[in-house]
Amino acid sequence: MKHVSNQIVAVQSRRTTLALLAAGSIALPLLPRIARAQEVDEPDEASVLRDPEAPMTGNADGDITIVEWFDYNCPYCRKLQPELQQVVHDDGKVRWVLKEWPILGPGSVVAARMALACKYQDKYLQAHDALIGGNSKLTESRIDEVLGEAGIDVDRAKRDLAANTKAIDAMLARNDAQARGLRFRGTPSFIVGKFRVPGALTITQFEQVIADARKAKAAN
């Protein structure tokens, strides 16, 4: 990402994160959950932060943007969700961009595609919260059940998916290319302002990264 490559936050453990933030640029750790993807070019800043098709929540006019790459079957993403929601709510000035990155199997791909299809009935966030808030593996039948329980018209979502497959798959391809271009190796992964955060943080740590991102923005 333009103007980001020299500001890297590597999360090796929750206890060392804040010390690493203070230490400056260090190498990204190798996360073993997925194999290293084919190398691609680093994406430009606008494509990551301002993709008009990417779902967004929080404050649309916020001064700091968090971009999250996640997988609905990722237990770390699920555990983090309510904590990050609390941080964004309490701060009030954070724009949160959500990027599906279904890397954990066919069920993850189905979940990501169905969630994006739900935006055509203006229920993406309801679908997202329902799918990320579960604790069981998301199979196709389980996805339908979860979405139905969340008040989603599942049959319409499937029709919308069929009608908009090209756009939805293009979104997933962009998300994947961006994540690989930024050298992320697993979910969840984040951009917070100008910092890369390849891993989950606690509420306190997210607050610290947001504060540091604001300081970096002010310094520029």
Secondary structure, DSSP 8 states (H G I E B T S, - for coil): -TTTTT-B---S-TTTHHHHHHH--------TTS----------HHHHH--TTS-EEE-TT-SEEEEEEE-TT-HHHHHHHHHHHHHHHHHS-EEEEEEE---S-HHHHHHHHHHHHGGGGT-HHHHHHHHHT--S---HHHHHHHHHHTT--HHHHHHHHHHTHHHHHHHHHHHHHHHHHTT--SSSEEEETTEEE-S---HHHHHHHHHHHHHHHHH-
